C-alpha cells in the first residue's frame, strides 16, 4: 500500500477553515500525545489561528488547543 506523501499539512490550513485529520506522520510518542488531546485520524477541527509563524490554535471537539508548528506539520488533513 502506498502512502500519499503530497497530502496537505495542518500548517497550510487557513484561519477559520474546517478540516479533517487524515493521518499523523510522527512517531509513537507524538501520536500518543495528540491522541490524548483528541487529535486522531478522522476527527474534524477548525483553525482558530494560523498566522503562518508560531503555534496554531485549533478547536477540536469543543476544546481549543495550541499546537507547535513542528507537531502541526506532521498532521495531514483533508
Secondary structure as UniProt FT lines:
FT   TURN            5..6
FT   STRAND          8..9
FT   HELIX           10..12
FT   TURN            15..16
FT   STRAND          18..24
FT   HELIX           28..36
FT   TURN            37..38
FT   TURN            41..42
FT   STRAND          44..49
FT   STRAND          56..60
FT   TURN            61..62
FT   STRAND          63..67
FT   HELIX           69..72
FT   TURN            73..74
FT   STRAND          75..77
//
